[in-house]
């Protein structure tokens, strides 16, 4: 992709794979228990193909249109892991697979094992949505499984707002008591072989996310979405200032560029890329820093390797 630094290879670390089954699962949560087509109409999005392989090819074409090399696809509800697994098979080498799991649900550990067997690389946890502490003994087997499989663990911290649920009138009674990145600290220290991803710079817990990343070299920060959580900080930092502080604390080897793209017809959210690239340009980021943040770090992480130490001094 063209950038202020010339041609760079861009990999998006955060793309929701809103499959036909995903909307069907949402429909089952609605009071009227409606079908996929009606759910999509109410949400104002295009009905995805029934075959997830076809949706994967649509996403590949969309990334081609923007010059994006590949992306991590998130199965955005527990139970939709199979859709992302089908996407990985349909377009080999173009996507990485993430899946959400609720550790308190029956059979969740078996489903996580199956997802890893199907080639997905990252297990995602939503403590505030599903109402559990990361230190809960019932969650421990999931961390152990990730360690055994050499997998990554994505932990959503901070403010959690799911736009699609709002559009559908679904309850979003998330418990922020379980959303502090500090809860991840003892786990990341103990499980040194597991790489942890905290999206959206901690989504309001920016200071805490930086503290944990500073103390734990296996904790990465994903830059995705509009990062509107900045409004909770006083004074409100610019996105440029957020990047500057993150680079200073975590270095350029542990930031993962992401957009939080999710549905059609919008497709890939190029505006997020352009805003973040502009921030790094204003900071005078080097070509090496940019290459790490916009792709190399994700590829290295998904290959089961630690991110390059990169620039740890903050002098980008």
Helices and strands as residue ranges (DSSP letters): E 2-3, E 6-7, E 11-16, H 20-29, H 36-43, H 52-66, E 70-75, H 81-90, E 95-100, H 108-117, E 122-125, H 127-130, H 137-149, E 152-155, H 163-168, G 176-178, G 181-184, H 185-190, E 195-198, G 199-202, H 206-215, E 219-222, G 228-232, H 239-250, E 255-256, H 270-282, H 287-291, I 292-296, H 297-302
